[in-house]
Amino acid sequence: MTDISQRQAERVLKAALGKARDEGFAMSIAIVDRGAHLKAFIRMDGCRLGPVDVAQRKARTAMLFETDTGSFGERAKAGGPIQSLELSNGGLSLLKGGLPLRNRRGDIIGAIGVSGSSGENDLAVAEAGAAVLA
């Protein structure tokens, strides 16, 4: 399996950052490799401190479970089939804004996590970043 390169991580980060700026959001954006280790990160000016950890957890969650965190979160709600899973792996995030990153062949090579606004806005910025690899 291939891992996200530094160049790819920078392209994803730049695209996500551009979308966040265009929309007027102050966000934290994290890119992780296949091992769920931080590859690239930015906390935009004006972004609160809380989203720093949340963005990284979203990226880790998306990579470890190879799924978007929003749909994963739906299954982990109370009474869901994977209830309380967010307590595993050192803490996960079940909020929208985390996506696996795929290369042109469709292989997962890393993940992006975005935090700092609503779930829908976080997801839109993550999608903008992921789109540059498609």
GICOR-V269209 format. One record per helix or strand of 2 or more residues. SS is the DSSP state (a for helix, b for strand). FROM is the first residue (numbers start at 0). LEN is the number of residues. If there is no record, write none. Layout:
ss:SS from:FROM len:LEN
ss:SS from:FROM len:LEN
//
This chain:
ss:a from:5 len:18
ss:b from:27 len:6
ss:b from:37 len:6
ss:a from:49 len:16
ss:a from:68 len:8
ss:a from:84 len:3
ss:b from:97 len:5
ss:b from:107 len:8
ss:a from:118 len:13
//
